[in-house]
Amino acid sequence: MPRLDDPLAGAGGLSSSEAARRLVADGRNSLPPPRRASAARRLLAELTHFFALMLWVAAALSIVAGMPELGAAIAVVIGVNGVFAFAQEHRAERAAERLRDLLPAAVRVVRDGTQATVHADEVVRGDVVLLEAGDRVPADLVLDDAEDLRVDESMLTGESVPVPCGAGTDVPGGSFVVSGDGRGTVVATGARTRIAEIARLTAGVHRRPSPLAAEVHRVVRTVAVMAIGLGSAFFVLALLLGTPAVDGFVFAVGVTVALVPEGLLPTVTLSLAMGAQRMAERHALVRRLEAVETLGSTTFICTDKTGTLTRNQMSVVEVWTPSGSVHLAGEGYAPTAAIVADDGDAVAAAGAAAAAARSCSSGEVVLREGGWVAVGDPMEAAIDALARRLDCPPGNADVRRHWTFDPARRRESVLSGGRILTKGAPDAVLGRCAAGAAAAEAVEALAARGLRVLAVASRGSCEGDVGASADEVERDLELLGLLAFEDPPREGVAASLESCRRAGIRVAMLTGDHPATARAIAAEIGLLGPDGLVLRGDELPEDDQVLGALLDRDGVVLSRVDPEQKLRVARVLQARGHVVAMTGDGVNDAPALRAADIGVAMGRSGTDVAREAADLVLLDDDFSTIVGAVEQGRATFANIRRFLTYHLTDNVAELTPFLVWALSGGRFPLALGVLQILCIDIGTDLVPALALGGEAPAPHVLERPPERRHLIDGALLRRVFGVLGPVEALAEMTAFVTALALAGWRPGEGFPTGHALAAASGAAFATVMAGQAANAFACRSASRPPWRLGWTSNPLLLVASAVTVGLASLFLG
């Protein structure tokens, strides 16, 4: 962040006239709106992609051929799909806009030598801003002075612990003042701030097509070529057989429409919606329907640590004192805990250390709505909870002087009760104590367990200490104890990680925390890989191919990563063929969440920006919910294949009458008409397909790696064209011929007409409908018959079969 050397901005701040001039010159302190196409253009794009154009052509041909009802029905299908896709895309594009919500509405500044309150977007470069606990920093600034000031930058940097700030510290706009107060000079506003850089990253990231979208496009292209090719072939054949050109054209349109899957996209949407509903029941909210299937295809998960793998809830679990150790096991910030101590002296010594540490702190725990929550710095709140658990006397009202924390000293002290009380980093405190080797060994042992350690010391005071400097009073200290803090892992995380491994999904931790903390947590939950690879963000190789090869393994831990590095990690893994899921909860996660194949945000602890950029929101912030979502995602892919099997089977039955007509040289009547085919495709396929979309996940679906299968592959085609389709087509033509025979028609006697043809065509139609009802049960599994699955295990299918029979009766009537 650049420093400001501004002769017009002193302790008295800018003048109102100078502030007004700079506001005109630099612009308002607001994030620039993201560039995007107009709503009309985006809606038009959803109505004119390849599949939509193919359906528009089919609709136009239907109208030209004298079938306006068919053309109107196809147009409705296009419109419904286009509007739905537009709505989903519009919702996703709001991610960058939500960054504006991080800037406060009102800010206290110094103007014309006096304090004034201005709107955040009126803050200008050179303004002197006044800060206190609870304020949101309005722009990038440099602190002129600070008193016990701590700033939470986690949403921007990923660092889980508030950062202590002193004079000369750079503070980014959008961060949050946890405790203390201060004043700073603005060095950058609006589009020149750090948060604006993240906004540009988020807005400039474009998602690559999801695996499902790529597969659907592949299916559509294949079917389009088949439909157009066969339609053209039948038109030429009709002309060769002497059929009038108009009749041959109508006939070719019928063949084309029979092969065009008008219900494909609506049915895929319904299958995804069913999967999304099931995920919501498991506390995973889907914001983009394609994410349902994409999560099932995931091969690599990049997860945050704080608030994702851990609870983001600091707690003191051990106090080491020269008299012995005290172990505590409490729930959250509640003031009660199970205490195990070496002896009674150790408990008393731990209480003295806790009381001294609380006197140096401003954070606390309070009871709200039946639960204890942290107010201020979570670490200081944990100290307050510790003091309550050890029955220490309340408060620090007798503090006469406070020497605030300084990043260079890494200590802070108070004069209270006639004593100097000091807390800070162990290596910054122990050197000023007469502590022995036992204390240093204890620090090493606690740190090796992944605990954050704080040292507490004291000495008797004299009157001269009130006006002395911090360096003068923090001397000849007596070590009271070492406080060991833990941010506990979430329950079930270890089991979830093991499930990911069985499912063939690699997991990496990306965090802004210190490498030692990240390593310890990763080892505790079983994430750290066998090679123990832990890297800092600034250690990542510059070559993308080298980086990809380095990261493409299970159990990698990346610490001190920034937004650009997270974005780069997602892209290099995608370049190696991975389907990447990225979890996160902060503003800094938004670009990577958007670039990943699927972004997963935390619902409780996450920011609005992260939730808007994500495809999936975990309502319970539980990493194990991802495993359940993966299971449902894989089930959804299987269900879409079930529908395609179901739909292609009736395509065989629909095309068979045209093939028989062609093979007979035009001497055998058509068993089905174009409108009957439309009734089968749109009127009766959707309900059974929805029922197949509700099929529960198969057993052991997470016991194997994700299958790199196409929606339509050789196994599916063999089943459709070698078994299910021919059986249904044979039954259809048998019913048609039998009905004609009963009406007295014999081959070679000319085309039947009137009631006889209508009755035979109705029999063929009813047979296809009945065959599809049975086919729905057959499509539930490619390896087990329906009775092995249980006739009532999918009750939706029973309802769908009844609806299909009812609609068939309605159409025939």
MOURUR-V747654 format. One line per field, one symbol per residue. phi: phi as a letter, one per 20 degrees, with the letter a starting at -180 (. if undefined). psi: psi as a letter, one per 40 degrees, with the letter a starting at -180 (. if undefined). Layout:
phi->???
psi->???
This chain:
phi->.fedddfeddfemeeffffffffffenfebfffffbffgfffffffecfgffffffffffffffencfffffffffffffffffffffffffffgfffffffefeccecdclncfbdcfgfefcgnfedecbgoeefeafbdfebbcleccedffddnffdgefccgnfecffnfceebnbabbdfdbclfeeffffffffffeedffgfgfffffffffffffffffffffffffffffenfggffffgffffffffefegeffgfffffffffffffffdmceeecgffgffffefdbdddfefndedelbfbedbcecgepdcdcccdmdfecaedccfaffffffffffffffffecdfbdceclncececnggfffffffffffelfffmcfefebceffcgfflbbbcdblmcedccrfgfedffddeeeffffffffffffeneedcecbbafdcfffgdfffffeebledferddddcdffffnffffffffffemdeccecbeffgfffffffffenegffemfccegfefffffffffffefbenfcddledgfffffggfffffeneeddcdacdgfegfffffffbeddeeeefeffffffeecdefdldgfffffffgfffffffffffffgfffffffffeggffffffemnedffeceffffffffdfceffffffffeffgfgmfeebffeedegdcfffffffedcffgffffffffffffffffenecgnenffcmfffffffffffffffffffffgffffbeccfgffenfdfcfffffffffffffffffff
psi->hiihgheegadeaiiddddddddddeiigihhiihiiidddddddeeeidddddddddddddddefgdddddddddddddddddddddddddeedddeddeehidiihihhfeihihiideehiheihhhiiheihhdihihhdiihfhhhhededdehehihhhahehhhiieihhdiaiaiihhehibeeiddddddddddehhiiiiddddddddddddddddddddddddddddddeehidddddddddddddddhgdeddddddddddddddddddffhhhehddddddddehehhhiicheddiefgihheihhieeiihhigihbeieiihhhididdddddddddddddddeieiiiihhfeihihhahddddddddddddefiiiifeehdihhihhdddfiiiihhfeihhhiahdeeddeeifiaddddddddddddeeihhhihiiiiiideddeiiddddgifihhdihhhihgiiiheddddddddddefhihihhieiiddddddddddeedhidefhhiideehidhdddddddegiifihhifiidddddddddddddeeihhhhiieideeddddddidhhhihddeiidddddeidhhhdefhdddddddddddddddddddddddddddddddddddddddddefeehihdiiddddddddddeddddddddeehiiiifdeeiihhgiidhadddddddeecdddddddddddddddddddeeiiieeihiibddddddddddddddddddddddddedieehiddddhdeegdddddddddddddddddd.
